[in-house]
Amino acid sequence: MILQKPNTTPFDPANKAHRHAVAAFLKRNAWADSPIRFSYDPNYGSIADQVRAKMLDWYMNKEMNRMPKPAVTKVKGKSASAVKKAASLRPLYKVS
């Protein structure tokens, strides 16, 4: 019997099949029956840590991109000069 290195693929959270494989792992806590083998990234402690961190990052970025941008209010008249004056004042203490 000749042992071969299993074919691995880098984890991509945008790939639906990869997310389903991770969901199955989280349910059973085992990769044994997963059709996909993910490659190990040494920046993480384990493949499970790697996919969890990458999925969390992907979902957070997806959520943040969906949020509306805050509206910018323009200051006019006398208030505008007061804002400019306040911006030019020296702070009372030094921030380090």
Backbone hydrogen bonds, N-H to C=O, Kabsch-Sander energy under -0.5 kcal/mol:
donor,donor_aa,acceptor,acceptor_aa,energy
3,L,1,M,-0.5
9,T,37,R,-2.2
15,N,12,D,-1.8
16,K,14,A,-0.6
19,R,15,N,-1.9
20,H,16,K,-2.2
21,A,17,A,-2.0
22,V,18,H,-2.0
23,A,19,R,-2.3
24,A,20,H,-2.3
25,F,21,A,-1.9
26,L,22,V,-2.7
27,K,23,A,-1.6
28,R,24,A,-2.4
29,N,25,F,-3.6
34,S,31,W,-2.1
38,F,36,I,-0.5
39,S,9,T,-1.9
44,Y,41,D,-2.0
50,Q,46,S,-2.3
51,V,47,I,-2.7
52,R,48,A,-2.0
53,A,49,D,-2.4
54,K,50,Q,-2.4
55,M,51,V,-2.3
56,L,52,R,-2.4
57,D,53,A,-2.3
58,W,54,K,-2.4
59,Y,55,M,-2.9
60,M,56,L,-2.5
61,N,57,D,-2.4
62,K,58,W,-2.3
63,E,59,Y,-2.4
64,M,60,M,-2.7
65,N,61,N,-2.0
66,R,62,K,-0.8
66,R,63,E,-0.6
67,M,63,E,-0.9
73,T,71,A,-0.5
74,K,72,V,-0.5
79,S,76,K,-0.9
80,A,77,G,-0.8
81,S,77,G,-1.0
82,A,78,K,-1.7
83,V,79,S,-2.3
84,K,80,A,-2.2
85,K,81,S,-2.4
86,A,82,A,-2.4
87,A,83,V,-2.1
88,S,84,K,-1.4
89,L,85,K,-0.8
89,L,86,A,-0.6
96,S,94,K,-0.5
